[in-house]
Structure formats: structure tokens, C-alpha cells
Amino acid sequence: MPALFGIIGIHLFKIDIPDVEWLFLVTTFANPAFIYFFSFLFEKDEAGSLTIKMVYFILGIIAPIAVVILQVVNQTTNDVANVLRWFFYPFPVYCLTYGYMSIGNR
């Protein structure tokens, strides 16, 4: 449902972000599957909830910004950023943020 509101907002305010609808749509289906898989790693609901919140903060905010900064600095850090990207790709929240930043930086 939030993805639908995001898509409506993009078209309502005529924001120039190409193909972001696909990014929202894929995340809408990938995120619940990821959380469901992640829930099997914990015995208690509280521990799983706190851990997923920390993972989402780190991989949804800090990791994409760090990768983009590493890509800009110099060639050595660019190589490191290209390797790190592949480790973060299995996480839907990273892909959403990194994809949105990549589209915004076009």
C-alpha cells in the first residue's frame, strides 16, 4: 500500500523519476518474503523485531550512502564499493534505497 501511495504521489506532483514504479513494485513483493525468511532465525518476536529494525537502519540508510561515497572518492575505494554492493544486494531495503539514489543521481 505505501508503494501505491508513492507511485500516486510521483505522478500527482509530476516528479521526474523514471522507472521508480518498478523499484517500488519489486520491493513490495521482496520485502515481506525477506522478513518472513529472517523471522525463522529468532526464537522470540521481540528479538527478531529489534534486529530487523537495526538491520534496516544500517542497510537502508548507512550502507547505500557509504557505497555512493566510496564510489566517488577514488579508484581504489570505487573497487571496494563495487564489491560491497554485491554483498548488500540480497537485502531489499538496500536495493530500494540504492536504486532510488541511483535514479536520483542520473
C-alpha positions in Angstrom: 0.0 0.0 0.0 2.8 2.6 0.7 4.3 1.8 -2.7 0.9 2.6 -4.3 0.8 6.0 -2.5 4.4 6.6 -3.6 3.5 6.0 -7.2 0.4 8.1 -7.0 2.5 10.9 -5.4 5.1 10.8 -8.1 2.5 11.2 -10.8 0.4 13.7 -8.9 3.3 16.0 -8.3 4.9 15.3 -11.7 8.3 14.3 -10.2 10.8 13.3 -12.9 12.0 9.9 -11.6 12.0 7.3 -14.4 11.1 3.7 -13.7 10.8 4.1 -9.9 7.4 2.4 -10.2 9.3 -0.9 -10.9 11.5 -0.3 -7.9 8.6 0.2 -5.6 6.7 -2.8 -7.1 9.6 -5.2 -6.7 10.3 -4.1 -3.2 6.6 -4.5 -2.3 6.9 -8.2 -3.1 10.5 -8.9 -2.0 10.4 -7.2 1.4 7.7 -9.5 3.1 9.5 -12.6 1.8 12.7 -11.3 3.3 11.2 -10.6 6.6 9.4 -14.0 6.7 12.7 -15.7 6.0 14.5 -13.6 8.6 11.9 -14.4 11.2 13.0 -18.0 11.4 16.4 -17.0 12.8 14.9 -15.9 16.1 13.0 -17.7 18.9 11.3 -14.6 20.3 9.3 -12.0 18.3 10.9 -9.1 20.2 14.4 -10.1 19.4 13.6 -10.5 15.8 11.8 -7.2 15.6 14.6 -5.3 17.2 17.2 -7.0 15.0 15.3 -6.3 11.8 14.9 -2.7 12.7 18.7 -2.4 13.3 19.4 -4.2 10.0 17.0 -2.0 8.1 18.6 1.1 9.6 22.1 0.0 8.8 21.4 -1.5 5.3 18.7 1.0 4.4 20.4 4.3 5.4 24.1 3.8 6.2 25.2 1.2 3.6 23.8 2.9 0.4 25.3 6.3 1.4 28.6 4.6 2.3 28.7 2.8 -1.1 27.9 6.0 -3.0 30.6 7.9 -1.1 33.1 5.2 -1.8 32.3 5.2 -5.5 33.1 9.0 -5.7 36.4 9.2 -3.7 39.0 7.4 -5.9 39.6 4.3 -8.0 40.6 2.1 -5.0 37.6 2.9 -3.0 35.4 2.5 -6.1 36.6 -1.1 -6.4 35.7 -1.7 -2.8 32.3 -0.1 -3.3 31.6 -2.4 -6.3 32.4 -5.5 -4.2 30.4 -4.3 -1.2 27.4 -3.7 -3.4 27.1 -7.4 -4.2 27.1 -8.3 -0.6 24.3 -5.9 0.1 22.1 -6.7 -2.9 20.2 -9.6 -1.2 18.6 -7.1 1.2 15.5 -5.4 -0.3 15.8 -2.3 1.8 19.3 -1.7 0.5 18.2 -2.2 -3.1 15.3 0.2 -2.7 17.5 3.0 -1.2 20.4 2.4 -3.6 18.1 2.2 -6.6 16.4 5.4 -5.6 19.7 7.2 -5.1 21.0 5.9 -8.4 17.9 7.2 -10.2 18.1 10.5 -8.4 21.8 10.9 -9.3 21.3 10.3 -13.0 
